[in-house]
Amino acid sequence: MEDPHQRDSRSTYPDRIFRFCPRCGSGGLIAGGGKPFVCGGCGFEYYINAAAAVVALIEDSENRLLLTRRARDPKIGTLDLPGGFVNVHETAEHALIREVREELHLELAGFSYFGSFPNTYPYGGITYFTLDLAFVCSVPDLSTLQAGDDAASYIFIPLQDIRLKDIGLDSIQKIVSLYIDSRS
């Protein structure tokens, strides 16, 4: 039996939203089942690819993980990791530095790649597909820490006390879960 939550979330997938060709305007746009949309009128191909996003795993000197509270939808009010989308013509590394600065007013001293995690990101009536790139970050000075931009607040939580169900986005739950396991 199909999960109703899953069915509802798929109603905003691009193949259910896009109906008209962006080139010629005809209504002959056909979803390609994971491949490009193809216009039956002019043959235009439109690819839906994953958008890149970055997240930071930051611990304090007491080995507590820094989590933020989402200030905006999707999943407003739930816990999250600091981070955000990679801008056009921006590297993932630069986006990581920028996002941590914007959301927490912190400067990174270094970081290492942790892994990549696919995600769905419902926003504005459409579901975007993302690839979240996680980095373990070092921040020697937390004295400037202040919530800003997309972070309503922040909290340091001991790894053993983190409740994954309080984290709103599926990919962030996976990242935090794997991070906790890697630190055990």
N, C-alpha and C positions, 0 to 999 in steps of 0.2 A: 504494500500500500504506500502511496506517495505521501511524504511528509508535507502538510499544508504550508508550513513555513518555507520549505524549499520551493514549492509551487509559486507562492507569492513573490519570493525574491527573484525567480526567473521571469516574472511578468515584466520586469524592468530591464531584462537583457537586451542588448542592441538588436538582436534578430526579431524581437517583438516590438521595438520602438521605431526603427528606421523603415520607412515605407517608400520614400521617394529618392530618386537618384540625385546626388548633389551636383552632378554635371549637367544633365539635361532636364531634370525635374519630372521625368516619367515615373509612373507608379509601378514599374516593372523591376524593382530592386529585389533580388532573390538572395536570401541568406545561404551561405555556402557551407554550413555545418562545421564551423571552426576555420574554414578557409575564407577567402574574401567574399564580400557581397558583390554580386555581379548584376549590372543593369541589363535587363532584357531588351531595352530600347537602343542604347548606344554602346553597350559592351564594357562600360567603365567598371573597373575593379576597385573596391574599397576594402582595405584590410583593417580589422580590429585587432590591435596588438596590445600587449600588457604595457601599462604605464609604469615607469620605474619610481620607486619610493625608497626612502632610507629610514632606518630607525637606529637609535643609540641605546646601548646597554651600558649604563654608568652606575658604578657602585661607590659608596662613600668609604671612609676609613674603617667603618664598623661592618663592612661587607653587606650593607643593605642596598637593595636595588632602587634606583630613582625611577619612579613612575609619575606620570602626569594624569590629570583629570581632563577629559575632552571638553573643550569650551563650545564645540560646534557639532552638528550632525555630520556624518552618521554616528550614532551611539553616544550622543551628548551625555556628559556626566559620568561615563564609565572610565575605568583606568586604561592607560595607554603608555606606550613608550614615546619619548620625544622623537620627532622626525617629521617627514613630510615628503611631498612629491619632488622629483628631480625636474628642474626647469629645462626647457629646450636649450640645447647647446651648453649644458652644465654637466660636469662630471658628478658621479655619485659621491665622491669624496668632498667636492666643494659643496654639494647640497647638504651633506651631513654637517659640515662645519657651519653653514648658513642656518640650517634649521635649529641646531642646538643653541646657536647665538640668539635667534629670533624667539624661540620658545622659552629659553631658560636664562639668557644673558650669561652664558658660560663660554669659555674658550677651551677647545680641546687641545691637549698636549700631544695626543697620539691616538691611534685607533687601529684595530685589526679586523679583518673580515671574519664574520661568524657564519653566515649562510644566507641563502635566498629562499623565500617563501611566497608561493602564489596566494593571491587573495582576491576577493570581490569587494567592491567599494560602492555601495548604493548612495547616490547623491543626485539631487535635483530630478528625480524621476527616471533615472537611468543607472544601470549598473556598469561600473568601470572595472576592468580586470587589471590588477596591479601585480607587480613582482616586488616584494619588499626585501630590500637588502639590509641585513642586520650587521652592525659593527660593535665590537667591544671597545669602549672608549675610556681614555684616562683623562681626568680633570683634576689637576693638582690643587686648584684653588676654587672652592665652592662658595667663597664669601660673597660673590656677586649674584648668586642664585636667586632668581626672581621669575615667577610665572609671567608669560606674555604670549602674544599672538594666539595660537590655537590651544594653548594650555591655560585652563582656568585656575589650576593650582598644581602643586607637586607634593609628593610624599616619598619618603624613604621607607622601604619595608624589608625586614629580614627575609631572606630567600625562603626559609621554612614557613613563614607566615603569609606568603602570597596566595591569595585565593584566585585561581585562574578564572572562575566564573564572574569575577568582578571586572575582568578585562573585556572590553566590548568587541574588538575585532578578532576574528578567528586566527588570522595569521600571527597577530601579536600574542595570543594565547600560546600558539605553537612555539614561537620564538622564546618566550619566557619559560615555558615548560622545558624545552631543550637546554636552555641556558642554566636553569636550576639543576638539571641532570648533569650537565658538564661540570658544575661546581661542586658536586657531591663527592 
